[in-house]
């Protein structure tokens, strides 16, 4: 099918729905599912028009439950009726769930290995060291030019660490003060 070409949604097979939503479910760990579904259903396959997709997304956000689950049910239902909705949502959720169970099983087996724990602790220590190194280099370069950021850092440390003030309000005030000082100096 040519990208962006519109086709009749009733021409879609259950196998196509299954493969599409299985692929989306397996490739999109960490979010962005709505964007993946849009890309596949509207832009690549032309199963829905933009307006239909946006309406379905809005409906999915209004209805209780996960937006993406609601969206996949809509796309499946729109293309192949109730069975299409069941196939779409099942193939979106079941394969990633099976994969997570398999990864958890393997992880549980690997978690017993002492050398692996030590290796991962070393990797974590290296990552912390690299992050601290970048922070120190940045701070040194910044403090060579101006001293006020150091005063702001010390003030935040004292407010949160010593006086036990809540972090969010302190960060908001410190950010505002930093912006004001930077705008007047810049």
N, C-alpha and C positions, 0 to 999 in steps of 0.2 A: 504494500500500500504506500502510496506516495505521501510524504510528510505534509500534514495539514489538510489533506484532501478529505472532504466530507463523505461519509458513507452512511447508509441506512443502518441504524443501531440494531435492527432485528436480524441483520446478516451475521452478527457476531455469534460464534459458537461457544458452548460451555468450556471447551478445551482452551479457547483463546482467553476467556475470562480467568480460568484457573491458572494458566501460565503467566498472564499479566500480573495478577495479584500475588501469586507466589513470588515472582521476581521482585515486585515492589516490596513485599514484606521482608524478603531476605537481603535486599540491597540497602535498605533504608534504616538501619539501626541508628538511633540517636535523633530521630525526628525528620522533618521535611517530607512526610508522607503525602501531604496534600499537593505539594509541588511535584512530586514524582507522579502521582495519579494524574494531575493536570497534564503533565508532559506526555504521558503515555496515552491517555484517553482522548484528549482534545488535540494536542499538537501533532502527535505521531500517527495515531490511528483514526482520528476524526469520528469517534463514536458519539461524542457529544459536541455541541456548539459551546462557545465561550459562555454565552448567557445561560445555557442549561447547566453547565458546570458550576458557575458562580451561584446560581439558584440552589443547586444541590449542596454546595459548600455552606451557604447561609442556612439552609434548612438543617444541615448536620450540626451547625453550631447552636442552633436554637433548641433542637431536641436533646433530651437527656442522653448521656453516654459520650463516648469518644467521638470527636468530629470525624476522624478518619474511618472509623467503623461505620458510622452513619453514611458517610460519603460512599464507601465501598458497597454498602447495601443498596444505595440509590443507583449507582452505576450498574451493578449486577441486575437489579430489578428493571431498570430502564432498557437494558439490552436483551435480557432473557427471562423476564418475569421473576416470580418468587424463587424459583430454583437458581436463577442467575444471582440473585441477592445472597442466597445461602452459599453458593460456590464462591462468590467474590469475598465475602467476609471470612469464610473458612480458610480459603487459600491465602488470605492476607495474614491471618493469625496463627494457624496451626504450624506451618513450616518453620517460622521463627521460634515458636515455642519449643518444637522438637529440637531445633538447633541449640537453643539455650540449655535444655535438659542434657543434651549430649556434651556440650562444653562444660557444664557444671559437673557432670560425671567425670570427665577427663581431669578437670581442675581438682576435684576431690582426690583423685588418685595421685596427681602431681603434688598436691599440698602436703602429702606425707613425706616428701623428699627433702631432707635437711639441706642438702647442697643447693637445691633450687631456692629455698628461703634465703640462704646466704647470698646467692647470686642476685636475687631481686632486691635485697637490702642494699647491696653494693650499687646496683643500678639506681635505686632511689637516692642513695647518698650522693652519687655522681650528679644526678639531676638537680638535687638541692644545691650542691656546690656550684654547678653551672649557673643556676638561677641567681644565687647570691653574688657570684662573680659579675654577672651582667648588671645587677643592681648596684654593686659597689662602683663599678666603672662609670655607670651613668651618674650616680651621685657625685663621684669625684669630679667628673667633667662639669656637672651643673654647679657644684659648690665652688669650683675655680672661678666661675663667672659671677656668682652672687651667693650671699649667705642666708637670705631670708627663707629658702626652702628648708634649711636645717632647723631653723627656729620653729617652723611650722611642724616639722616631723617630731621634734622634741615636745612641742605643745600637745600634739595628738597622743604621743606616748604617755605623757603625764596624765592627760585627761582620761584616757581609757585604761591604761595599765596601773596607774597609781590611785587616781581618784575614783575609778570604777564607774565612770560615766558611760552611758550607752553609746556603742560604736556608730550607729547610723546617724544620730544627730550631730555627733562630733565630726564625722566625715563630711556631712553636708556643710557645716560651718567652716571646716578647714578648706574644703573645696571652694567655697564662696570667697573666703579670704584670699586663697591662692590666686583665684581668677582676678580678683580686684587688684591685688598687688602686681600680678603679671601684666594686666592691661594698662596700668599706670606707668610701668617701667618700659613696656614694649613699644 
